[in-house]
Amino acid sequence: QLQLVESGGGLVQPGGSLRLSCAASGSTLNYYAIGWFRQAPGKEREGISCITYSAGTTKYVDSAKGRFTISRDHAKSTVYLQMNSLKPEDTAIYYCAAGPRCAYSDDVHPRRFDYWGQGTQVTVSS
């Protein structure tokens, strides 16, 4: 079973940047579409972005467009989420997940993805 590991979270000031990484433990995520999601305290898990296994297609939810960028490096079997201009409301646990596709905007949804990491905490605060 595919196991995913997120890293790169931490405490950052408003306006700052972070780059999250998602890697597979004991396997490769190169054959999967990968999505990034987040869950703030008391809120449902929400989608941010996804990328196809070929990196030919990326999708973003409206709130992420212009600030967040998803990418992947097949040589390192790693998917990244570059987050810029961070706001306090971006504070959440961030998860990556693997699934079969990222073709439509509706695919940026937790129900579309099968394998999940444990998450990494991102806190935006001064």
FITI-263019 format. One record per residue: residue in one letter; chain; x, y, z of N, C-alpha, C in turn. Coordinates in Angstrom, 1 decimal, decimal comma. Example, Ala and Ser with C-alpha at 12.3 -4.5 7.8 and 13.67 -1.06 7.14 Angstrom:
["a" "A" [13,2 -5,7 7,8] [12,3 -4,5 7,8] [13,2 -3,3 7,8]]
["s" "A" [12,8 -2,2 7,1] [13,7 -1,1 7,1] [12,9 0,0 7,9]]
***
This chain:
["q" "A" [0,8 -1,2 0,0] [0,0 0,0 0,0] [0,9 1,2 0,0]]
["l" "A" [0,5 2,2 -0,8] [1,3 3,4 -0,9] [1,2 4,2 0,4]]
["q" "A" [2,3 4,6 0,9] [2,4 5,5 2,1] [3,0 6,8 1,7]]
["l" "A" [2,3 7,9 2,1] [2,8 9,2 1,7] [3,3 9,9 3,0]]
["v" "A" [4,3 10,8 2,8] [4,9 11,5 3,9] [5,0 13,0 3,5]]
["e" "A" [4,4 13,9 4,2] [4,5 15,3 4,0] [5,6 15,9 4,9]]
["s" "A" [6,2 16,9 4,4] [7,2 17,7 5,2] [7,2 19,1 4,7]]
["g" "A" [7,9 20,0 5,5] [8,1 21,4 5,1] [7,2 22,3 5,8]]
["g" "A" [6,3 21,8 6,7] [5,4 22,8 7,4] [6,2 23,5 8,5]]
["g" "A" [5,5 24,4 9,1] [6,1 25,2 10,2] [5,4 26,5 10,5]]
["l" "A" [6,1 27,3 11,2] [5,5 28,6 11,6] [6,1 29,7 10,6]]
["v" "A" [5,2 30,5 10,1] [5,7 31,5 9,1] [4,9 32,8 9,4]]
["q" "A" [5,5 33,9 9,2] [4,8 35,2 9,4] [3,9 35,5 8,2]]
["p" "A" [2,8 36,2 8,4] [2,0 36,6 7,3] [2,8 37,3 6,2]]
["g" "A" [2,4 36,9 4,9] [3,2 37,4 3,8] [4,4 36,5 3,4]]
["g" "A" [4,7 35,5 4,3] [5,8 34,6 4,0] [5,5 33,5 3,1]]
["s" "A" [6,5 32,6 2,9] [6,3 31,5 2,0] [6,8 30,2 2,6]]
["l" "A" [6,3 29,1 2,2] [6,7 27,8 2,5] [6,6 26,9 1,3]]
["r" "A" [7,4 25,9 1,3] [7,3 24,9 0,3] [7,1 23,5 1,0]]
["l" "A" [6,0 22,9 0,7] [5,7 21,6 1,3] [6,1 20,5 0,3]]
["s" "A" [6,5 19,4 0,8] [6,9 18,2 0,0] [6,1 17,0 0,3]]
["c" "A" [5,9 16,2 -0,7] [5,1 15,0 -0,5] [5,9 13,9 -1,2]]
["a" "A" [6,3 12,9 -0,4] [7,1 11,8 -0,9] [6,5 10,5 -0,5]]
["a" "A" [6,8 9,4 -1,2] [6,3 8,1 -0,9] [7,3 7,3 0,0]]
["s" "A" [6,8 6,6 0,9] [7,6 5,7 1,7] [7,6 4,3 1,2]]
["g" "A" [8,7 3,8 0,8] [8,8 2,4 0,4] [8,2 2,1 -1,0]]
["s" "A" [7,9 3,2 -1,7] [7,3 3,0 -3,1] [7,5 4,3 -3,8]]
["t" "A" [6,8 4,4 -4,9] [6,9 5,6 -5,7] [5,5 6,2 -6,0]]
["l" "A" [5,4 7,5 -6,0] [4,1 8,1 -6,3] [4,1 8,5 -7,8]]
["n" "A" [5,1 8,1 -8,6] [5,2 8,6 -9,9] [4,0 8,2 -10,8]]
["y" "A" [3,2 7,2 -10,4] [2,2 6,7 -11,3] [0,8 7,2 -10,9]]
["y" "A" [0,8 8,1 -9,9] [-0,5 8,6 -9,4] [-0,6 10,1 -9,6]]
["a" "A" [-1,9 10,5 -9,7] [-2,2 11,9 -9,6] [-2,1 12,2 -8,1]]
["i" "A" [-1,5 13,4 -7,8] [-1,3 13,8 -6,4] [-2,1 15,1 -6,1]]
["g" "A" [-2,7 15,1 -5,0] [-3,5 16,3 -4,6] [-3,0 16,8 -3,3]]
["w" "A" [-3,2 18,1 -3,0] [-2,9 18,7 -1,8] [-4,2 19,2 -1,2]]
["f" "A" [-4,3 19,0 0,1] [-5,5 19,3 0,9] [-5,1 20,0 2,2]]
["r" "A" [-6,1 20,6 2,8] [-5,8 21,1 4,2] [-7,1 21,1 5,0]]
["q" "A" [-6,8 21,0 6,3] [-7,9 21,0 7,3] [-7,6 21,9 8,4]]
["a" "A" [-8,4 22,9 8,6] [-8,3 23,8 9,7] [-9,1 23,3 10,9]]
["p" "A" [-8,8 23,7 12,1] [-9,5 23,3 13,3] [-11,0 23,6 13,1]]
["g" "A" [-11,8 22,6 13,4] [-13,3 22,8 13,3] [-13,9 22,9 11,9]]
["k" "A" [-13,0 22,6 10,9] [-13,5 22,7 9,5] [-13,3 21,4 8,8]]
["e" "A" [-14,0 21,2 7,7] [-13,9 20,1 6,9] [-12,6 20,2 6,1]]
["r" "A" [-12,1 19,0 5,7] [-10,9 19,0 4,8] [-11,3 19,5 3,5]]
["e" "A" [-10,4 20,4 2,9] [-10,7 21,0 1,6] [-9,6 20,8 0,6]]
["g" "A" [-9,9 20,8 -0,6] [-8,9 20,7 -1,7] [-8,2 22,0 -1,9]]
["i" "A" [-7,0 21,9 -2,4] [-6,2 23,0 -2,8] [-5,8 22,9 -4,3]]
["s" "A" [-5,2 21,8 -4,6] [-4,7 21,6 -6,0] [-4,4 20,1 -6,2]]
["c" "A" [-4,3 19,8 -7,5] [-3,8 18,5 -7,9] [-3,0 18,5 -9,1]]
["i" "A" [-2,3 17,4 -9,4] [-1,4 17,4 -10,6] [-1,4 15,9 -11,1]]
["t" "A" [-1,5 15,8 -12,4] [-1,5 14,5 -13,0] [-0,1 13,8 -12,8]]
["y" "A" [-0,1 12,5 -13,1] [1,2 11,8 -12,9] [2,2 12,3 -13,9]]
["s" "A" [1,8 12,8 -15,1] [2,7 13,3 -16,1] [3,1 14,7 -15,8]]
["a" "A" [2,4 15,4 -14,9] [2,6 16,8 -14,6] [2,1 17,7 -15,7]]
["g" "A" [1,3 17,0 -16,7] [0,8 17,8 -17,8] [-0,4 18,7 -17,5]]
["t" "A" [-1,1 18,3 -16,4] [-2,3 19,1 -16,0] [-2,2 19,4 -14,5]]
["t" "A" [-2,6 20,6 -14,2] [-2,7 21,0 -12,8] [-4,1 21,6 -12,6]]
["k" "A" [-4,6 21,5 -11,4] [-5,9 22,1 -11,1] [-5,8 22,8 -9,7]]
["y" "A" [-6,5 23,9 -9,6] [-6,4 24,7 -8,3] [-7,9 25,1 -8,0]]
["v" "A" [-8,1 25,1 -6,7] [-9,4 25,8 -6,3] [-9,1 27,3 -6,4]]
["d" "A" [-10,2 28,0 -6,4] [-10,1 29,5 -6,6] [-9,2 30,2 -5,6]]
["s" "A" [-9,4 29,8 -4,3] [-8,6 30,4 -3,3] [-7,1 30,2 -3,3]]
["a" "A" [-6,7 29,2 -4,1] [-5,3 28,9 -4,2] [-4,6 29,5 -5,5]]
["k" "A" [-5,4 29,9 -6,4] [-4,9 30,4 -7,7] [-4,1 31,7 -7,4]]
["g" "A" [-2,9 31,8 -8,0] [-2,1 33,0 -7,9] [-1,2 33,0 -6,7]]
["r" "A" [-1,4 32,2 -5,7] [-0,6 32,1 -4,5] [0,1 30,8 -4,3]]
["f" "A" [-0,5 29,7 -4,7] [0,0 28,4 -4,5] [0,4 27,7 -5,9]]
["t" "A" [1,4 27,0 -5,9] [1,9 26,3 -7,1] [2,2 24,9 -6,8]]
["i" "A" [1,6 24,0 -7,5] [1,9 22,5 -7,4] [2,9 22,1 -8,5]]
["s" "A" [3,8 21,2 -8,2] [4,8 20,7 -9,1] [5,2 19,4 -8,7]]
["r" "A" [5,9 18,7 -9,6] [6,4 17,4 -9,2] [7,8 17,1 -9,9]]
["d" "A" [8,6 16,3 -9,2] [9,9 15,9 -9,7] [9,9 14,4 -9,7]]
["h" "A" [9,8 13,8 -10,9] [9,8 12,4 -11,0] [11,1 11,7 -10,6]]
["a" "A" [12,2 12,4 -10,8] [13,5 11,8 -10,4] [13,6 11,6 -8,9]]
["k" "A" [12,9 12,6 -8,2] [12,9 12,5 -6,7] [11,7 11,9 -6,2]]
["s" "A" [10,7 11,5 -7,1] [9,4 11,0 -6,7] [8,8 11,8 -5,6]]
["t" "A" [8,7 13,1 -5,9] [8,3 14,1 -4,9] [7,4 15,1 -5,6]]
["v" "A" [6,3 15,5 -4,8] [5,4 16,5 -5,3] [5,5 17,7 -4,3]]
["y" "A" [5,5 18,9 -4,8] [5,7 20,1 -4,0] [4,5 20,9 -4,1]]
["l" "A" [4,3 21,7 -3,0] [3,3 22,8 -3,0] [4,0 24,0 -2,5]]
["q" "A" [4,3 25,0 -3,4] [4,9 26,2 -3,1] [3,8 27,2 -2,7]]
["m" "A" [3,9 27,7 -1,5] [2,8 28,6 -1,0] [3,5 30,0 -0,7]]
["n" "A" [2,9 31,0 -1,3] [3,4 32,4 -1,2] [2,3 33,3 -0,6]]
["s" "A" [2,7 34,4 -0,1] [1,8 35,4 0,4] [0,8 34,8 1,4]]
["l" "A" [1,4 34,0 2,3] [0,6 33,3 3,3] [-0,2 34,2 4,2]]
["k" "A" [-1,4 33,8 4,6] [-2,3 34,5 5,4] [-2,6 33,7 6,7]]
["p" "A" [-3,0 34,4 7,7] [-3,4 33,6 8,9] [-4,5 32,6 8,7]]
["e" "A" [-5,4 32,8 7,7] [-6,4 31,9 7,4] [-5,9 30,7 6,7]]
["d" "A" [-4,6 30,7 6,3] [-4,0 29,5 5,7] [-3,6 28,5 6,7]]
["t" "A" [-3,7 28,9 8,0] [-3,2 28,0 9,1] [-4,1 26,7 9,0]]
["a" "A" [-3,5 25,6 9,0] [-4,2 24,3 8,9] [-3,1 23,2 8,9]]
["i" "A" [-3,6 21,9 9,0] [-2,8 20,8 8,7] [-2,9 20,5 7,2]]
["y" "A" [-1,8 20,4 6,5] [-1,8 20,2 5,1] [-1,5 18,7 4,8]]
["y" "A" [-2,3 18,1 3,9] [-2,1 16,7 3,5] [-1,9 16,6 2,0]]
["c" "A" [-1,1 15,6 1,7] [-1,1 15,2 0,3] [-1,8 13,8 0,2]]
["a" "A" [-2,2 13,5 -1,0] [-3,0 12,3 -1,3] [-2,7 11,8 -2,7]]
["a" "A" [-2,8 10,5 -2,9] [-2,7 9,9 -4,3] [-4,0 9,4 -4,8]]
["g" "A" [-4,2 9,6 -6,0] [-5,4 9,1 -6,6] [-5,3 8,8 -8,1]]
["p" "A" [-6,3 8,4 -8,8] [-6,2 8,0 -10,2] [-6,2 9,1 -11,2]]
["r" "A" [-6,7 10,3 -10,9] [-6,7 11,3 -11,9] [-6,8 12,7 -11,3]]
["c" "A" [-6,4 13,7 -12,2] [-6,6 15,1 -11,9] [-6,9 15,7 -13,3]]
["a" "A" [-8,2 15,6 -13,7] [-8,5 16,0 -15,0] [-9,5 17,2 -15,0]]
["y" "A" [-10,3 17,3 -13,9] [-11,3 18,3 -13,9] [-11,2 19,1 -12,5]]
["s" "A" [-11,8 20,2 -12,5] [-11,7 21,0 -11,2] [-12,4 20,2 -10,1]]
["d" "A" [-13,4 19,4 -10,4] [-14,1 18,6 -9,4] [-13,2 17,5 -8,8]]
["d" "A" [-12,1 17,3 -9,5] [-11,2 16,2 -9,0] [-10,4 16,7 -7,7]]
["v" "A" [-10,4 18,0 -7,5] [-9,7 18,6 -6,3] [-10,6 18,4 -5,1]]
["h" "A" [-10,9 17,2 -4,8] [-11,8 16,9 -3,7] [-11,3 15,7 -3,0]]
["p" "A" [-11,4 15,7 -1,6] [-10,9 14,5 -0,9] [-11,4 13,2 -1,3]]
["r" "A" [-12,7 13,1 -1,8] [-13,3 11,8 -2,1] [-12,6 11,2 -3,4]]
["r" "A" [-11,9 12,0 -4,2] [-11,3 11,5 -5,4] [-10,0 10,8 -5,1]]
["f" "A" [-9,5 10,9 -3,9] [-8,1 10,4 -3,6] [-8,2 9,2 -2,6]]
["d" "A" [-7,2 8,3 -2,8] [-7,3 7,0 -2,0] [-6,3 6,9 -0,9]]
["y" "A" [-5,1 7,4 -1,1] [-4,0 7,2 -0,2] [-3,6 8,5 0,4]]
["w" "A" [-3,4 8,6 1,7] [-3,2 9,8 2,4] [-2,0 9,8 3,3]]
["g" "A" [-1,3 11,0 3,4] [-0,3 11,1 4,4] [-0,8 11,5 5,7]]
["q" "A" [0,1 11,7 6,7] [-0,3 12,0 8,0] [-0,5 13,5 8,2]]
["g" "A" [0,0 14,3 7,3] [-0,2 15,8 7,4] [1,0 16,5 8,0]]
["t" "A" [1,1 17,8 7,6] [2,1 18,6 8,2] [1,5 19,9 8,6]]
["q" "A" [1,8 20,4 9,8] [1,2 21,6 10,3] [1,8 22,9 9,7]]
["v" "A" [0,9 23,8 9,2] [1,3 25,1 8,8] [0,6 26,1 9,6]]
["t" "A" [1,4 27,0 10,3] [0,8 28,0 11,1] [1,3 29,4 10,6]]
["v" "A" [0,4 30,2 10,3] [0,8 31,6 9,8] [0,4 32,6 10,9]]
["s" "A" [1,4 33,2 11,5] [1,1 34,0 12,6] [2,3 35,0 12,8]]
["s" "A" [2,0 36,2 13,3] [3,1 37,1 13,6] [3,4 37,0 15,1]]
***
